[in-house]
Protein backbone atom coordinates (compact mmCIF):
# COMPACT_ATOMS: atom_id res chain seq x y z
CA UNK A 1 0.00 0.00 0.00
CA UNK A 2 2.79 2.39 0.96
CA UNK A 3 4.60 1.57 -2.31
CA UNK A 4 1.41 2.36 -4.27
CA UNK A 5 1.03 5.72 -2.56
CA UNK A 6 4.71 6.51 -3.09
CA UNK A 7 4.42 5.51 -6.75
CA UNK A 8 1.45 7.83 -7.25
CA UNK A 9 3.33 10.63 -5.52
CA UNK A 10 6.39 10.11 -7.75
CA UNK A 11 4.24 10.05 -10.86
CA UNK A 12 2.53 13.28 -9.79
CA UNK A 13 5.94 14.90 -9.31
CA UNK A 14 7.03 13.81 -12.80
CA UNK A 15 3.86 15.19 -14.36
CA UNK A 16 4.29 18.54 -12.66
CA UNK A 17 8.02 18.77 -13.46
CA UNK A 18 7.31 17.99 -17.13
CA UNK A 19 5.27 21.19 -17.39
CA UNK A 20 8.31 23.40 -16.79
CA UNK A 21 9.40 23.77 -20.40
CA UNK A 22 5.90 24.62 -21.60
CA UNK A 23 5.50 27.20 -18.83
CA UNK A 24 8.85 28.79 -19.74
CA UNK A 25 7.81 29.01 -23.38
CA UNK A 26 4.48 30.56 -22.45
CA UNK A 27 5.97 33.11 -20.06
CA UNK A 28 8.70 34.12 -22.53
CA UNK A 29 6.15 34.86 -25.23
CA UNK A 30 3.99 36.78 -22.80
CA UNK A 31 6.80 38.86 -21.29
CA UNK A 32 9.50 39.05 -23.98
CA UNK A 33 12.09 38.43 -21.28
CA UNK A 34 13.74 35.12 -20.57
CA UNK A 35 14.89 36.26 -17.13
CA UNK A 36 11.35 37.29 -16.17
CA UNK A 37 9.95 34.07 -17.64
CA UNK A 38 12.25 32.00 -15.46
CA UNK A 39 11.17 34.00 -12.40
CA UNK A 40 7.52 33.39 -13.28
CA UNK A 41 8.07 29.65 -13.55
CA UNK A 42 9.89 29.58 -10.23
CA UNK A 43 7.07 31.50 -8.55
CA UNK A 44 4.46 29.22 -10.14
CA UNK A 45 6.13 26.12 -8.76
CA UNK A 46 6.60 27.79 -5.38
CA UNK A 47 2.85 28.37 -5.18
CA UNK A 48 2.14 24.79 -6.24
CA UNK A 49 4.35 23.28 -3.55
CA UNK A 50 3.00 25.74 -0.98
CA UNK A 51 -0.39 24.03 -1.33
CA UNK A 52 -1.16 21.37 1.27
CA UNK A 53 -0.48 17.89 -0.13
CA UNK A 54 -4.16 16.99 0.09
CA UNK A 55 -5.07 20.10 -1.92
CA UNK A 56 -2.54 19.22 -4.62
CA UNK A 57 -3.98 15.71 -4.82
CA UNK A 58 -7.42 17.21 -5.45
CA UNK A 59 -6.26 19.12 -8.54
CA UNK A 60 -7.52 17.07 -11.49
CA UNK A 61 -5.26 18.76 -14.06
CA UNK A 62 -2.01 20.05 -12.54
CA UNK A 63 -0.87 21.38 -15.91
CA UNK A 64 -3.96 23.52 -16.19
CA UNK A 65 -3.52 24.80 -12.64
CA UNK A 66 0.11 25.73 -13.32
CA UNK A 67 -0.79 27.45 -16.59
CA UNK A 68 -3.52 29.48 -14.92
CA UNK A 69 -1.20 30.64 -12.17
CA UNK A 70 1.66 31.43 -14.55
CA UNK A 71 -0.69 33.33 -16.87
CA UNK A 72 -2.06 35.42 -14.01
CA UNK A 73 1.44 36.25 -12.77
CA UNK A 74 2.41 37.31 -16.30
CA UNK A 75 -0.72 39.44 -16.61
CA UNK A 76 0.20 41.28 -13.42
CA UNK A 77 3.81 41.72 -14.58
CA UNK A 78 2.71 43.08 -17.96
CA UNK A 79 0.73 45.79 -16.21
CA UNK A 80 3.68 46.88 -14.08
CA UNK A 81 6.12 46.49 -17.00
CA UNK A 82 4.45 49.36 -18.84
CA UNK A 83 5.28 51.66 -15.95
CA UNK A 84 8.87 50.39 -15.76
CA UNK A 85 9.42 50.81 -19.50
CA UNK A 86 8.32 54.42 -19.35
CA UNK A 87 11.44 54.95 -17.23
CA UNK A 88 13.64 52.77 -19.42
CA UNK A 89 16.58 54.57 -21.02
CA UNK A 90 16.06 54.49 -24.78
CA UNK A 91 14.05 51.89 -26.69
CA UNK A 92 13.02 48.61 -25.05
CA UNK A 93 13.29 45.41 -27.11
CA UNK A 94 12.43 41.83 -26.22
CA UNK A 95 15.31 39.75 -24.93
CA UNK A 96 16.75 37.66 -27.79
CA UNK A 97 17.42 33.94 -27.42
CA UNK A 98 20.02 31.88 -29.30
CA UNK A 99 18.91 30.25 -32.51
CA UNK A 100 18.94 26.75 -30.98
CA UNK A 101 16.61 27.85 -28.18
CA UNK A 102 19.15 26.81 -25.55
CA UNK A 103 18.85 28.70 -22.27
CA UNK A 104 21.01 26.63 -19.95
CA UNK A 105 18.80 23.91 -18.52
CA UNK A 106 17.28 21.71 -21.28
CA UNK A 107 13.95 21.95 -19.44
CA UNK A 108 13.97 25.70 -20.12
CA UNK A 109 14.69 25.37 -23.86
CA UNK A 110 12.62 27.80 -25.89
CA UNK A 111 10.70 26.17 -28.72
CA UNK A 112 11.52 28.12 -31.87
CA UNK A 113 8.66 28.95 -34.20
CA UNK A 114 7.22 32.11 -35.73
CA UNK A 115 5.79 33.17 -32.37
CA UNK A 116 9.30 33.92 -31.07
CA UNK A 117 10.60 35.75 -34.13
CA UNK A 118 11.67 39.24 -33.11
CA UNK A 119 9.13 40.91 -35.42
CA UNK A 120 6.33 38.91 -33.77
CA UNK A 121 7.50 39.73 -30.24
CA UNK A 122 7.73 43.43 -31.11
CA UNK A 123 4.10 43.38 -32.30
CA UNK A 124 3.08 41.68 -29.06
CA UNK A 125 4.58 44.66 -27.22
CA UNK A 126 1.98 46.92 -28.86
CA UNK A 127 -0.91 44.95 -27.30
CA UNK A 128 -2.59 45.64 -24.00
CA UNK A 129 -1.73 43.08 -21.29
CA UNK A 130 -5.15 41.42 -21.58
CA UNK A 131 -4.92 41.30 -25.39
CA UNK A 132 -1.50 39.75 -25.25
CA UNK A 133 -2.43 37.06 -22.76
CA UNK A 134 -5.66 36.17 -24.56
CA UNK A 135 -4.00 36.13 -27.98
CA UNK A 136 -0.96 34.09 -26.96
CA UNK A 137 -2.92 31.56 -24.91
CA UNK A 138 -5.51 31.01 -27.64
CA UNK A 139 -3.76 31.59 -30.96
CA UNK A 140 -0.29 30.33 -30.06
CA UNK A 141 -0.95 27.69 -27.37
CA UNK A 142 -4.47 26.74 -28.52
CA UNK A 143 -6.22 27.10 -25.18
CA UNK A 144 -10.02 27.29 -25.51
CA UNK A 145 -11.57 30.60 -24.57
CA UNK A 146 -13.30 29.32 -21.41
CA UNK A 147 -9.84 28.41 -20.05
CA UNK A 148 -8.38 31.72 -21.25
CA UNK A 149 -11.18 33.49 -19.40
CA UNK A 150 -10.09 31.92 -16.11
CA UNK A 151 -6.59 33.37 -16.57
CA UNK A 152 -7.62 36.81 -17.80
CA UNK A 153 -10.51 37.22 -15.38
CA UNK A 154 -13.03 38.14 -18.08
CA UNK A 155 -15.80 36.30 -19.90
CA UNK A 156 -15.02 33.88 -22.71
CA UNK A 157 -16.75 36.25 -25.14
CA UNK A 158 -14.60 39.16 -23.99
CA UNK A 159 -11.45 37.03 -24.38
CA UNK A 160 -12.54 36.11 -27.89
CA UNK A 161 -12.69 39.82 -28.73
CA UNK A 162 -9.32 40.47 -27.10
CA UNK A 163 -7.68 37.71 -29.15
CA UNK A 164 -9.32 38.98 -32.33
CA UNK A 165 -7.95 42.46 -31.65
CA UNK A 166 -4.48 41.01 -31.13
CA UNK A 167 -4.81 39.01 -34.34
CA UNK A 168 -5.61 42.18 -36.28
CA UNK A 169 -2.51 43.87 -34.88
CA UNK A 170 -0.34 40.97 -36.02
CA UNK A 171 -1.86 40.88 -39.50
CA UNK A 172 -1.49 44.63 -39.91
CA UNK A 173 2.14 44.73 -38.84
CA UNK A 174 3.56 41.55 -40.35
CA UNK A 175 4.53 41.52 -44.06
CA UNK A 176 4.53 38.26 -46.03
CA UNK A 177 7.34 36.01 -44.84
CA UNK A 178 10.44 36.15 -46.98
CA UNK A 179 11.91 32.84 -48.18
CA UNK A 180 14.58 31.57 -45.79
CA UNK A 181 17.24 31.65 -48.50
CA UNK A 182 16.47 35.26 -49.37
CA UNK A 183 16.61 36.34 -45.72
CA UNK A 184 19.93 34.56 -45.20
CA UNK A 185 21.42 36.22 -48.28
CA UNK A 186 20.29 39.67 -47.17
CA UNK A 187 21.81 39.23 -43.70
CA UNK A 188 25.06 37.90 -45.20
CA UNK A 189 25.28 40.79 -47.66
CA UNK A 190 24.52 43.29 -44.87
CA UNK A 191 27.39 41.82 -42.85
CA UNK A 192 29.80 42.14 -45.77
CA UNK A 193 28.73 45.69 -46.56
CA UNK A 194 29.04 46.66 -42.89
CA UNK A 195 32.54 45.19 -42.70
CA UNK A 196 33.54 46.98 -45.91
CA UNK A 197 31.89 50.24 -44.79
CA UNK A 198 30.22 50.22 -48.20
CA UNK A 199 27.48 52.86 -47.93
CA UNK A 200 26.23 52.28 -51.46
CA UNK A 201 25.82 48.53 -50.89
CA UNK A 202 24.04 49.16 -47.59
CA UNK A 203 21.62 51.57 -49.25
CA UNK A 204 20.81 48.90 -51.86
CA UNK A 205 20.10 46.34 -49.16
CA UNK A 206 17.94 48.58 -46.99
CA UNK A 207 14.36 49.53 -47.75
CA UNK A 208 14.08 53.33 -48.18
CA UNK A 209 11.79 53.41 -45.13
CA UNK A 210 13.83 50.94 -43.06
CA UNK A 211 14.07 51.43 -39.30
CA UNK A 212 16.78 50.57 -36.76
CA UNK A 213 15.89 50.19 -33.09
CA UNK A 214 18.72 49.81 -30.57
CA UNK A 215 18.31 48.68 -26.96
CA UNK A 216 21.20 49.60 -24.68
CA UNK A 217 19.20 50.14 -21.52
CA UNK A 218 21.38 53.08 -20.55
CA UNK A 219 24.20 50.64 -19.78
CA UNK A 220 26.10 50.91 -23.09
CA UNK A 221 26.10 53.50 -25.89
CA UNK A 222 23.03 53.09 -28.09
CA UNK A 223 20.53 55.08 -30.14
CA UNK A 224 17.93 56.53 -27.78
CA UNK A 225 15.34 56.82 -30.55
CA UNK A 226 14.65 54.66 -33.62
CA UNK A 227 16.55 55.72 -36.74
CA UNK A 228 14.56 55.68 -39.99
CA UNK A 229 15.53 55.92 -43.64
CA UNK A 230 17.76 53.55 -45.58
CA UNK A 231 20.32 56.20 -46.51
CA UNK A 232 20.60 57.53 -42.95
CA UNK A 233 20.97 54.02 -41.57
CA UNK A 234 23.65 53.13 -44.14
CA UNK A 235 25.69 56.18 -43.20
CA UNK A 236 25.31 55.45 -39.48
CA UNK A 237 26.36 51.81 -39.91
CA UNK A 238 29.43 52.77 -41.94
CA UNK A 239 30.40 55.44 -39.39
CA UNK A 240 29.99 52.99 -36.52
CA UNK A 241 32.14 50.42 -38.33
CA UNK A 242 34.87 53.02 -38.74
CA UNK A 243 34.70 54.06 -35.10
CA UNK A 244 34.77 50.47 -33.78
CA UNK A 245 37.14 48.52 -36.08
CA UNK A 246 37.73 45.81 -33.47
CA UNK A 247 34.20 44.39 -33.74
CA UNK A 248 33.85 40.93 -35.25
CA UNK A 249 30.55 40.16 -36.97
CA UNK A 250 29.31 36.61 -37.06
CA UNK A 251 26.21 35.09 -38.65
CA UNK A 252 24.10 33.30 -36.05
CA UNK A 253 20.40 32.45 -35.73
CA UNK A 254 18.48 34.83 -33.47
CA UNK A 255 15.07 33.72 -32.20
CA UNK A 256 14.96 31.11 -34.94
CA UNK A 257 15.88 33.38 -37.86
CA UNK A 258 19.08 34.53 -39.55
CA UNK A 259 20.82 37.22 -37.52
CA UNK A 260 24.19 38.64 -36.60
CA UNK A 261 26.32 38.76 -33.49
CA UNK A 262 28.79 41.55 -32.75
CA UNK A 263 31.74 40.28 -30.73
CA UNK A 264 34.36 42.33 -28.92
CA UNK A 265 37.38 40.37 -27.69
CA UNK A 266 35.40 37.18 -28.26
CA UNK A 267 32.44 38.21 -26.08
CA UNK A 268 28.98 38.94 -27.48
CA UNK A 269 28.39 42.69 -27.29
CA UNK A 270 25.34 42.92 -29.53
CA UNK A 271 22.67 40.74 -31.12
CA UNK A 272 21.01 41.83 -34.37
CA UNK A 273 17.67 40.56 -35.67
CA UNK A 274 16.23 41.55 -39.04
CA UNK A 275 12.88 42.12 -40.67
CA UNK A 276 12.75 41.71 -44.45
CA UNK A 277 10.18 42.27 -47.18
CA UNK A 278 10.29 42.76 -50.94
CA UNK A 279 13.89 41.61 -51.17
CA UNK A 280 15.19 44.28 -48.78
CA UNK A 281 15.82 44.78 -45.08
CA UNK A 282 12.98 46.71 -43.48
CA UNK A 283 13.92 46.49 -39.79
CA UNK A 284 17.05 46.00 -37.74
CA UNK A 285 16.62 45.29 -34.04
CA UNK A 286 19.88 45.63 -32.14
CA UNK A 287 20.03 44.45 -28.53
CA UNK A 288 23.13 45.72 -26.72
CA UNK A 289 21.90 45.81 -23.14
CA UNK A 290 24.30 43.38 -21.42
CA UNK A 291 21.58 42.26 -19.03
CA UNK A 292 19.66 40.88 -22.03
CA UNK A 293 22.67 39.04 -23.46
CA UNK A 294 22.95 36.53 -20.63
CA UNK A 295 21.95 33.51 -22.77
CA UNK A 296 24.57 34.46 -25.34
CA UNK A 297 27.56 32.77 -23.80
CA UNK A 298 30.85 32.30 -25.60
CA UNK A 299 29.78 28.70 -26.18
CA UNK A 300 26.69 29.61 -28.21
CA UNK A 301 28.65 32.15 -30.19
CA UNK A 302 31.47 29.78 -31.03
C-alpha positions as CSV (number, residue, x, y, z in Angstrom):
1,X,0.0,0.0,0.0
2,X,2.8,2.4,1.0
3,X,4.6,1.6,-2.3
4,X,1.4,2.4,-4.3
5,X,1.0,5.7,-2.6
6,X,4.7,6.5,-3.1
7,X,4.4,5.5,-6.7
8,X,1.4,7.8,-7.3
9,X,3.3,10.6,-5.5
10,X,6.4,10.1,-7.7
11,X,4.2,10.1,-10.9
12,X,2.5,13.3,-9.8
13,X,5.9,14.9,-9.3
14,X,7.0,13.8,-12.8
15,X,3.9,15.2,-14.4
16,X,4.3,18.5,-12.7
17,X,8.0,18.8,-13.5
18,X,7.3,18.0,-17.1
19,X,5.3,21.2,-17.4
20,X,8.3,23.4,-16.8
21,X,9.4,23.8,-20.4
22,X,5.9,24.6,-21.6
23,X,5.5,27.2,-18.8
24,X,8.8,28.8,-19.7
25,X,7.8,29.0,-23.4
26,X,4.5,30.6,-22.5
27,X,6.0,33.1,-20.1
28,X,8.7,34.1,-22.5
29,X,6.1,34.9,-25.2
30,X,4.0,36.8,-22.8
31,X,6.8,38.9,-21.3
32,X,9.5,39.1,-24.0
33,X,12.1,38.4,-21.3
34,X,13.7,35.1,-20.6
35,X,14.9,36.3,-17.1
36,X,11.3,37.3,-16.2
37,X,9.9,34.1,-17.6
38,X,12.2,32.0,-15.5
39,X,11.2,34.0,-12.4
40,X,7.5,33.4,-13.3
41,X,8.1,29.7,-13.5
42,X,9.9,29.6,-10.2
43,X,7.1,31.5,-8.6
44,X,4.5,29.2,-10.1
45,X,6.1,26.1,-8.8
46,X,6.6,27.8,-5.4
47,X,2.8,28.4,-5.2
48,X,2.1,24.8,-6.2
49,X,4.3,23.3,-3.6
50,X,3.0,25.7,-1.0
51,X,-0.4,24.0,-1.3
52,X,-1.2,21.4,1.3
53,X,-0.5,17.9,-0.1
54,X,-4.2,17.0,0.1
55,X,-5.1,20.1,-1.9
56,X,-2.5,19.2,-4.6
57,X,-4.0,15.7,-4.8
58,X,-7.4,17.2,-5.5
59,X,-6.3,19.1,-8.5
60,X,-7.5,17.1,-11.5
61,X,-5.3,18.8,-14.1
62,X,-2.0,20.0,-12.5
63,X,-0.9,21.4,-15.9
64,X,-4.0,23.5,-16.2
65,X,-3.5,24.8,-12.6
66,X,0.1,25.7,-13.3
67,X,-0.8,27.4,-16.6
68,X,-3.5,29.5,-14.9
69,X,-1.2,30.6,-12.2
70,X,1.7,31.4,-14.6
71,X,-0.7,33.3,-16.9
72,X,-2.1,35.4,-14.0
73,X,1.4,36.3,-12.8
74,X,2.4,37.3,-16.3
75,X,-0.7,39.4,-16.6
76,X,0.2,41.3,-13.4
77,X,3.8,41.7,-14.6
78,X,2.7,43.1,-18.0
79,X,0.7,45.8,-16.2
80,X,3.7,46.9,-14.1
81,X,6.1,46.5,-17.0
82,X,4.5,49.4,-18.8
83,X,5.3,51.7,-16.0
84,X,8.9,50.4,-15.8
85,X,9.4,50.8,-19.5
86,X,8.3,54.4,-19.3
87,X,11.4,55.0,-17.2
88,X,13.6,52.8,-19.4
89,X,16.6,54.6,-21.0
90,X,16.1,54.5,-24.8
91,X,14.1,51.9,-26.7
92,X,13.0,48.6,-25.1
93,X,13.3,45.4,-27.1
94,X,12.4,41.8,-26.2
95,X,15.3,39.8,-24.9
96,X,16.8,37.7,-27.8
97,X,17.4,33.9,-27.4
98,X,20.0,31.9,-29.3
99,X,18.9,30.2,-32.5
100,X,18.9,26.8,-31.0
101,X,16.6,27.8,-28.2
102,X,19.2,26.8,-25.5
103,X,18.8,28.7,-22.3
104,X,21.0,26.6,-20.0
105,X,18.8,23.9,-18.5
106,X,17.3,21.7,-21.3
107,X,14.0,22.0,-19.4
108,X,14.0,25.7,-20.1
109,X,14.7,25.4,-23.9
110,X,12.6,27.8,-25.9
111,X,10.7,26.2,-28.7
112,X,11.5,28.1,-31.9
113,X,8.7,29.0,-34.2
114,X,7.2,32.1,-35.7
115,X,5.8,33.2,-32.4
116,X,9.3,33.9,-31.1
117,X,10.6,35.8,-34.1
118,X,11.7,39.2,-33.1
119,X,9.1,40.9,-35.4
120,X,6.3,38.9,-33.8
121,X,7.5,39.7,-30.2
122,X,7.7,43.4,-31.1
123,X,4.1,43.4,-32.3
124,X,3.1,41.7,-29.1
125,X,4.6,44.7,-27.2
126,X,2.0,46.9,-28.9
127,X,-0.9,45.0,-27.3
128,X,-2.6,45.6,-24.0
129,X,-1.7,43.1,-21.3
130,X,-5.2,41.4,-21.6
131,X,-4.9,41.3,-25.4
132,X,-1.5,39.8,-25.3
133,X,-2.4,37.1,-22.8
134,X,-5.7,36.2,-24.6
135,X,-4.0,36.1,-28.0
136,X,-1.0,34.1,-27.0
137,X,-2.9,31.6,-24.9
138,X,-5.5,31.0,-27.6
139,X,-3.8,31.6,-31.0
140,X,-0.3,30.3,-30.1
141,X,-0.9,27.7,-27.4
142,X,-4.5,26.7,-28.5
143,X,-6.2,27.1,-25.2
144,X,-10.0,27.3,-25.5
145,X,-11.6,30.6,-24.6
146,X,-13.3,29.3,-21.4
147,X,-9.8,28.4,-20.0
148,X,-8.4,31.7,-21.2
149,X,-11.2,33.5,-19.4
150,X,-10.1,31.9,-16.1
151,X,-6.6,33.4,-16.6
152,X,-7.6,36.8,-17.8
153,X,-10.5,37.2,-15.4
154,X,-13.0,38.1,-18.1
155,X,-15.8,36.3,-19.9
156,X,-15.0,33.9,-22.7
157,X,-16.8,36.2,-25.1
158,X,-14.6,39.2,-24.0
159,X,-11.5,37.0,-24.4
160,X,-12.5,36.1,-27.9
161,X,-12.7,39.8,-28.7
162,X,-9.3,40.5,-27.1
163,X,-7.7,37.7,-29.1
164,X,-9.3,39.0,-32.3
165,X,-8.0,42.5,-31.7
166,X,-4.5,41.0,-31.1
167,X,-4.8,39.0,-34.3
168,X,-5.6,42.2,-36.3
169,X,-2.5,43.9,-34.9
170,X,-0.3,41.0,-36.0
171,X,-1.9,40.9,-39.5
172,X,-1.5,44.6,-39.9
173,X,2.1,44.7,-38.8
174,X,3.6,41.5,-40.3
175,X,4.5,41.5,-44.1
176,X,4.5,38.3,-46.0
177,X,7.3,36.0,-44.8
178,X,10.4,36.2,-47.0
179,X,11.9,32.8,-48.2
180,X,14.6,31.6,-45.8
181,X,17.2,31.7,-48.5
182,X,16.5,35.3,-49.4
183,X,16.6,36.3,-45.7
184,X,19.9,34.6,-45.2
185,X,21.4,36.2,-48.3
186,X,20.3,39.7,-47.2
187,X,21.8,39.2,-43.7
188,X,25.1,37.9,-45.2
189,X,25.3,40.8,-47.7
190,X,24.5,43.3,-44.9
191,X,27.4,41.8,-42.9
192,X,29.8,42.1,-45.8
193,X,28.7,45.7,-46.6
194,X,29.0,46.7,-42.9
195,X,32.5,45.2,-42.7
196,X,33.5,47.0,-45.9
197,X,31.9,50.2,-44.8
198,X,30.2,50.2,-48.2
199,X,27.5,52.9,-47.9
200,X,26.2,52.3,-51.5
201,X,25.8,48.5,-50.9
202,X,24.0,49.2,-47.6
203,X,21.6,51.6,-49.2
204,X,20.8,48.9,-51.9
205,X,20.1,46.3,-49.2
206,X,17.9,48.6,-47.0
207,X,14.4,49.5,-47.7
208,X,14.1,53.3,-48.2
209,X,11.8,53.4,-45.1
210,X,13.8,50.9,-43.1
211,X,14.1,51.4,-39.3
212,X,16.8,50.6,-36.8
213,X,15.9,50.2,-33.1
214,X,18.7,49.8,-30.6
215,X,18.3,48.7,-27.0
216,X,21.2,49.6,-24.7
217,X,19.2,50.1,-21.5
218,X,21.4,53.1,-20.5
219,X,24.2,50.6,-19.8
220,X,26.1,50.9,-23.1
221,X,26.1,53.5,-25.9
222,X,23.0,53.1,-28.1
223,X,20.5,55.1,-30.1
224,X,17.9,56.5,-27.8
225,X,15.3,56.8,-30.5
226,X,14.7,54.7,-33.6
227,X,16.6,55.7,-36.7
228,X,14.6,55.7,-40.0
229,X,15.5,55.9,-43.6
230,X,17.8,53.5,-45.6
231,X,20.3,56.2,-46.5
232,X,20.6,57.5,-43.0
233,X,21.0,54.0,-41.6
234,X,23.6,53.1,-44.1
235,X,25.7,56.2,-43.2
236,X,25.3,55.5,-39.5
237,X,26.4,51.8,-39.9
238,X,29.4,52.8,-41.9
239,X,30.4,55.4,-39.4
240,X,30.0,53.0,-36.5
241,X,32.1,50.4,-38.3
242,X,34.9,53.0,-38.7
243,X,34.7,54.1,-35.1
244,X,34.8,50.5,-33.8
245,X,37.1,48.5,-36.1
246,X,37.7,45.8,-33.5
247,X,34.2,44.4,-33.7
248,X,33.9,40.9,-35.3
249,X,30.6,40.2,-37.0
250,X,29.3,36.6,-37.1
251,X,26.2,35.1,-38.6
252,X,24.1,33.3,-36.1
253,X,20.4,32.4,-35.7
254,X,18.5,34.8,-33.5
255,X,15.1,33.7,-32.2
256,X,15.0,31.1,-34.9
257,X,15.9,33.4,-37.9
258,X,19.1,34.5,-39.6
259,X,20.8,37.2,-37.5
260,X,24.2,38.6,-36.6
261,X,26.3,38.8,-33.5
262,X,28.8,41.5,-32.7
263,X,31.7,40.3,-30.7
264,X,34.4,42.3,-28.9
265,X,37.4,40.4,-27.7
266,X,35.4,37.2,-28.3
267,X,32.4,38.2,-26.1
268,X,29.0,38.9,-27.5
269,X,28.4,42.7,-27.3
270,X,25.3,42.9,-29.5
271,X,22.7,40.7,-31.1
272,X,21.0,41.8,-34.4
273,X,17.7,40.6,-35.7
274,X,16.2,41.5,-39.0
275,X,12.9,42.1,-40.7
276,X,12.7,41.7,-44.4
277,X,10.2,42.3,-47.2
278,X,10.3,42.8,-50.9
279,X,13.9,41.6,-51.2
280,X,15.2,44.3,-48.8
281,X,15.8,44.8,-45.1
282,X,13.0,46.7,-43.5
283,X,13.9,46.5,-39.8
284,X,17.1,46.0,-37.7
285,X,16.6,45.3,-34.0
286,X,19.9,45.6,-32.1
287,X,20.0,44.4,-28.5
288,X,23.1,45.7,-26.7
289,X,21.9,45.8,-23.1
290,X,24.3,43.4,-21.4
291,X,21.6,42.3,-19.0
292,X,19.7,40.9,-22.0
293,X,22.7,39.0,-23.5
294,X,22.9,36.5,-20.6
295,X,22.0,33.5,-22.8
296,X,24.6,34.5,-25.3
297,X,27.6,32.8,-23.8
298,X,30.8,32.3,-25.6
299,X,29.8,28.7,-26.2
300,X,26.7,29.6,-28.2
301,X,28.6,32.2,-30.2
302,X,31.5,29.8,-31.0
